[in-house]
Amino acid sequence: MGRHAAIAPILPRLVDAATAAAYLGRGRTMFLEQVKVGLLPRPSDRNGNVDLWDLRVLDRHVDQRSGLASNLGEWD
């Protein structure tokens, strides 16, 4: 066992369309259609020919759509 065995797995911050879609509970096709018409954020980066989405941007988008972003300070 290596000395870093207790470290949690590294979760990527930038993910491809299939992973981003699954993260939001959508199928890849619906996800890409919603990106195309502006209902979801566009990719944040590219790795070669693969578009990548930042999970924090997706989180922020969902927070804003749900109204959570405007209420974040109310629980303090």
Rosetta blueprint (number, residue, H / E / L):
1 M L
2 G L
3 R L
4 H L
5 A L
6 A L
7 I L
8 A L
9 P L
10 I L
11 L L
12 P L
13 R L
14 L E
15 V E
16 D L
17 A H
18 A H
19 T H
20 A H
21 A H
22 A H
23 Y H
24 L L
25 G L
26 R L
27 G L
28 R H
29 T H
30 M H
31 F H
32 L H
33 E H
34 Q H
35 V H
36 K H
37 V L
38 G L
39 L L
40 L L
41 P L
42 R L
43 P L
44 S L
45 D E
46 R E
47 N E
48 G L
49 N L
50 V E
51 D E
52 L E
53 W E
54 D E
55 L H
56 R H
57 V H
58 L H
59 D H
60 R H
61 H H
62 V H
63 D H
64 Q H
65 R H
66 S H
67 G L
68 L L
69 A H
70 S H
71 N H
72 L H
73 G H
74 E H
75 W H
76 D L
